[in-house]
Amino acid sequence: METNKSRLVMQSVQGKIHSPSALHLYRVNRDGVAEVLPATGGITYNVKIGDSCMQWIGDHIEPGVSIRNETKGENDALMLLSCIGNEAKVITGDAKGAKGYVTGMHGGIDHVLLYFKDEDLDKMAINDTILVKAYGQGLKIAGHEDVTCMNIDPVLFENLGIKESKEGVLEVPVVTEIPAYLMGSGIGSTTAFSGDYDIMTGDLEANKQFGIDKLRFGDLVMLRDCDNTYGRQYLKGSVSIGVVVHSDCIKSGHGPGVTVIMSSKTSKIKGVLNKDSNIANYLNIK
């Protein structure tokens, strides 16, 4: 496929490792029970891209490193311009010079999520500054003007192995398909070019039926009848492709977060089931 990759701008954005915060001591689960749990932020040492996102005793757990910028406009740019697969580099602290990748953007808390090797994580500390080479917003596929791309590094995009059928449909490898009625928190957002929205996991039967119980951080999923070309909405026949970026949640209307990378108002995208469709494999993360 031909894209406009050579015309896209690569630009620096940066943030600091953001400490976990506890504005409320308890989190109330979908059964009305208050729980004390780890949640967003910081350096999460033992939760990684490629791991199950469903097994953890926590809420909205973010794998690896979570960064943000405390100046709102600058953090908005960090969230908007960062793309999954972008190179990230530590520029202060004991891990200075270490390189990793953007693995997702988490709306609400407004964190950009990053992968780094274990030996680099051990050298990092809260408030270390990390620079991201933001590259990818504005990506377009020649001959597919009805497909909107977003939030993905062009090099990673090329590595996904997307094929074009004789009918002109883009065939994208995904681990499962999710129906629109299971998409929850984040519906109605004005743009899908920043952040994520959640697969609801309150129905255990649906979790098994659609393979949600087996999802991993970094998995590619197809969202059926989900339009993300501008904001997030239900639209019959539309298709979106996204990446799982944070863990399952205990709250009603929440679950694994999905950052969208492609969307079409028509069925010009098709999901092709492939259990290995995970960004860890495409980025050669071990």
C-alpha positions as CSV (number, residue, x, y, z in Angstrom):
1,M,0.0,0.0,0.0
2,E,1.1,3.5,-0.7
3,T,0.9,6.1,2.0
4,N,1.9,9.7,2.5
5,K,4.6,8.7,5.1
6,S,7.4,10.7,3.5
7,R,5.3,14.0,4.0
8,L,4.5,13.5,7.6
9,V,6.2,15.7,10.2
10,M,8.2,14.2,13.1
11,Q,8.2,16.6,16.1
12,S,9.3,16.4,19.7
13,V,6.9,16.3,22.6
14,Q,7.8,15.3,26.1
15,G,6.5,14.7,29.6
16,K,7.6,13.5,33.0
17,I,7.0,10.2,34.7
18,H,3.8,10.9,36.6
19,S,3.4,9.6,40.1
20,P,0.3,7.5,41.0
21,S,-2.2,9.6,42.9
22,A,-4.9,8.8,45.4
23,L,-7.6,11.4,45.2
24,H,-10.0,8.9,46.7
25,L,-9.0,6.2,49.1
26,Y,-11.5,3.7,47.7
27,R,-12.7,2.7,44.2
28,V,-16.3,1.5,44.0
29,N,-16.7,-1.6,41.8
30,R,-19.6,-2.5,39.6
31,D,-21.3,-4.3,42.6
32,G,-21.1,-1.3,44.8
33,V,-18.2,-2.6,46.9
34,A,-15.4,-0.2,47.8
35,E,-11.9,-1.6,47.1
36,V,-8.3,-0.3,47.7
37,L,-6.3,-1.1,44.6
38,P,-3.3,0.1,42.5
39,A,-4.3,2.1,39.5
40,T,-2.8,4.5,37.0
41,G,0.6,6.2,36.9
42,G,4.2,5.7,37.8
43,I,6.5,2.9,36.7
44,T,4.7,-0.4,36.6
45,Y,7.5,-3.0,36.7
46,N,5.8,-6.3,36.3
47,V,3.0,-5.4,33.8
48,K,4.1,-5.5,30.2
49,I,3.0,-5.3,26.6
50,G,2.1,-8.8,25.6
51,D,0.9,-9.8,29.1
52,S,-2.8,-10.5,29.9
53,C,-4.7,-7.3,30.6
54,M,-7.4,-9.2,32.5
55,Q,-5.6,-10.9,35.4
56,W,-4.3,-8.0,37.5
57,I,-5.5,-7.0,40.9
58,G,-5.9,-3.4,40.0
59,D,-8.0,-0.8,38.1
60,H,-7.0,0.8,34.8
61,I,-3.5,-0.5,35.2
62,E,-1.0,1.0,32.7
63,P,1.9,-1.2,31.5
64,G,5.4,0.1,31.8
65,V,5.9,3.9,32.2
66,S,3.2,6.6,32.4
67,I,4.1,10.2,31.5
68,R,2.3,13.5,31.3
69,N,3.1,17.2,31.1
70,E,1.7,19.4,33.9
71,T,1.1,22.3,31.5
72,K,-2.3,21.5,30.1
73,G,-1.7,22.7,26.5
74,E,1.6,20.9,26.3
75,N,0.0,17.7,27.7
76,D,-2.8,18.0,25.2
77,A,-0.1,18.1,22.5
78,L,1.7,15.1,24.0
79,M,-1.6,13.2,24.0
80,L,-2.6,14.3,20.5
81,L,0.7,14.0,18.6
82,S,2.1,10.8,20.2
83,C,1.5,7.7,18.2
84,I,1.8,4.0,19.1
85,G,5.2,2.8,17.9
86,N,6.9,6.2,18.2
87,E,10.4,6.2,19.7
88,A,10.7,7.5,23.3
89,K,14.0,8.5,24.8
90,V,14.8,9.3,28.5
91,I,16.6,12.6,28.7
92,T,17.1,13.1,32.5
93,G,18.0,10.8,35.4
94,D,20.0,7.6,35.8
95,A,18.4,6.0,32.8
96,K,19.3,8.9,30.5
97,G,19.7,7.8,26.9
98,A,17.5,4.7,27.2
99,K,15.1,4.2,24.3
100,G,11.6,2.6,24.2
101,Y,8.3,2.9,22.4
102,V,4.9,4.5,22.9
103,T,2.3,1.8,23.5
104,G,-0.9,3.9,24.0
105,M,-2.6,7.0,25.1
106,H,-5.0,6.8,28.1
107,G,-7.7,9.4,28.2
108,G,-9.2,10.8,31.4
109,I,-6.0,10.6,33.3
110,D,-4.3,11.8,30.1
111,H,-1.2,9.7,30.2
112,V,1.0,8.6,27.4
113,L,2.2,5.0,28.0
114,L,5.7,3.7,27.2
115,Y,7.6,0.5,26.9
116,F,11.2,0.2,28.2
117,K,13.4,-2.7,28.9
118,D,13.6,-4.0,32.5
119,E,17.1,-2.8,33.1
120,D,16.0,0.7,32.1
121,L,12.9,0.7,34.3
122,D,15.1,-0.1,37.3
123,K,17.1,3.1,36.7
124,M,14.0,5.4,36.3
125,A,12.3,7.5,38.9
126,I,9.2,9.7,39.2
127,N,9.7,13.0,37.4
128,D,12.3,11.8,35.0
129,T,11.7,13.5,31.6
130,I,11.1,11.5,28.5
131,L,11.0,12.8,24.9
132,V,8.8,11.3,22.2
133,K,9.5,11.6,18.5
134,A,5.9,12.2,17.6
135,Y,5.2,10.9,14.1
136,G,2.1,9.6,12.4
137,Q,-0.9,12.0,12.7
138,G,-2.1,12.8,9.2
139,L,-1.3,9.4,7.8
140,K,-3.3,8.5,4.8
141,I,-3.6,5.5,2.5
142,A,-3.6,6.2,-1.3
143,G,-6.9,5.2,-2.8
144,H,-8.6,4.8,0.6
145,E,-9.8,8.2,1.4
146,D,-12.8,6.7,3.2
147,V,-10.4,5.2,5.8
148,T,-9.1,7.5,8.6
149,C,-5.8,6.6,10.2
150,M,-4.7,7.9,13.5
151,N,-2.4,7.4,16.5
152,I,0.0,5.0,14.8
153,D,3.6,5.3,13.7
154,P,3.9,4.9,9.9
155,V,6.7,2.3,10.3
156,L,4.6,0.2,12.7
157,F,1.6,0.6,10.4
158,E,3.6,-0.9,7.5
159,N,4.7,-3.8,9.8
160,L,1.1,-4.8,10.6
161,G,0.8,-6.8,7.4
162,I,-2.4,-5.2,6.1
163,K,-3.5,-6.5,2.8
164,E,-5.9,-5.1,0.2
165,S,-8.6,-7.5,-1.2
166,K,-9.7,-7.6,-4.8
167,E,-12.8,-5.7,-3.6
168,G,-10.6,-2.9,-2.2
169,V,-11.2,-3.9,1.4
170,L,-8.3,-3.5,3.8
171,E,-7.7,-6.8,5.7
172,V,-6.1,-6.1,9.1
173,P,-4.9,-8.9,11.5
174,V,-6.8,-8.8,14.8
175,V,-7.1,-11.1,17.8
176,T,-10.9,-10.7,18.0
177,E,-14.0,-8.6,17.0
178,I,-15.9,-6.6,19.6
179,P,-19.5,-5.6,19.0
180,A,-20.5,-1.9,19.5
181,Y,-22.8,-2.7,22.4
182,L,-19.8,-3.6,24.5
183,M,-18.0,-0.3,24.1
184,G,-18.4,1.9,27.1
185,S,-16.5,4.7,28.8
186,G,-15.3,7.3,26.3
187,I,-18.3,7.0,23.9
188,G,-19.3,10.5,22.8
189,S,-15.8,12.0,23.0
190,T,-15.2,14.7,20.4
191,T,-12.2,13.0,18.8
192,A,-10.5,9.6,18.7
193,F,-7.2,11.2,17.8
194,S,-6.4,11.4,21.6
195,G,-6.9,8.9,24.4
196,D,-8.9,5.6,24.4
197,Y,-12.3,4.1,25.2
198,D,-13.2,1.0,27.1
199,I,-14.6,-2.4,26.3
200,M,-17.2,-3.1,29.1
201,T,-16.5,-6.4,31.0
202,G,-19.4,-6.6,33.4
203,D,-21.0,-9.6,31.4
204,L,-18.8,-12.7,32.0
205,E,-20.6,-14.6,29.3
206,A,-19.8,-11.9,26.7
207,N,-16.2,-11.8,27.9
208,K,-15.8,-15.5,27.0
209,Q,-17.9,-15.3,23.8
210,F,-15.8,-12.6,22.2
211,G,-12.4,-13.6,23.7
212,I,-12.2,-10.5,25.9
213,D,-11.0,-12.7,28.8
214,K,-7.9,-13.6,26.8
215,L,-7.0,-10.1,25.7
216,R,-3.4,-8.8,26.2
217,F,-1.8,-5.4,26.4
218,G,-0.9,-4.5,22.8
219,D,-3.5,-6.7,21.1
220,L,-5.1,-5.4,17.9
221,V,-8.9,-5.7,18.0
222,M,-11.7,-4.9,15.5
223,L,-14.6,-2.8,16.8
224,R,-17.8,-3.6,14.7
225,D,-20.3,-0.8,14.0
226,C,-18.0,1.7,15.8
227,D,-17.3,5.0,14.1
228,N,-14.2,6.8,15.3
229,T,-13.5,8.9,12.2
230,Y,-14.2,12.1,14.3
231,G,-15.7,11.4,17.7
232,R,-16.7,8.0,19.0
233,Q,-20.2,6.8,18.1
234,Y,-22.3,3.8,17.1
235,L,-22.8,3.6,13.3
236,K,-24.1,0.4,11.7
237,G,-21.6,-0.9,9.1
238,S,-18.7,1.2,10.3
239,V,-15.5,-0.5,11.4
240,S,-12.6,0.6,13.6
241,I,-9.3,-1.1,14.5
242,G,-7.6,-0.4,17.9
243,V,-4.9,-1.4,20.3
244,V,-5.5,-2.5,23.9
245,V,-3.6,0.0,26.1
246,H,-4.7,-0.5,29.7
247,S,-6.1,-3.2,31.9
248,D,-9.5,-4.4,32.9
249,C,-11.3,-2.2,35.4
250,I,-13.6,-2.7,38.4
251,K,-16.0,0.2,37.6
252,S,-19.3,-0.1,35.7
253,G,-19.0,0.8,32.0
254,H,-15.3,0.3,32.0
255,G,-12.8,-2.4,31.0
256,P,-9.7,-2.7,28.8
257,G,-8.9,0.5,27.0
258,V,-8.6,0.7,23.2
259,T,-6.7,3.4,21.4
260,V,-8.1,3.5,17.8
261,I,-5.6,3.4,14.9
262,M,-8.0,3.1,11.9
263,S,-11.7,3.8,11.2
264,S,-14.1,3.9,8.3
265,K,-17.8,4.8,8.2
266,T,-18.3,2.0,5.7
267,S,-17.1,-1.6,5.8
268,K,-13.9,-0.9,3.9
269,I,-11.9,-2.5,6.8
270,K,-12.1,-6.2,7.6
271,G,-10.6,-7.9,10.6
272,V,-8.7,-11.1,9.9
273,L,-8.3,-13.3,13.0
274,N,-4.7,-13.8,14.0
275,K,-3.8,-14.7,17.6
276,D,-0.3,-13.2,17.2
277,S,-1.6,-9.7,16.2
278,N,0.1,-7.8,19.1
279,I,2.3,-4.7,18.8
280,A,5.0,-6.6,20.9
281,N,5.5,-8.8,17.9
282,Y,5.5,-6.0,15.3
283,L,8.0,-3.9,17.4
284,N,10.1,-7.0,18.3
285,I,9.6,-6.4,22.0
286,K,10.8,-9.4,24.0
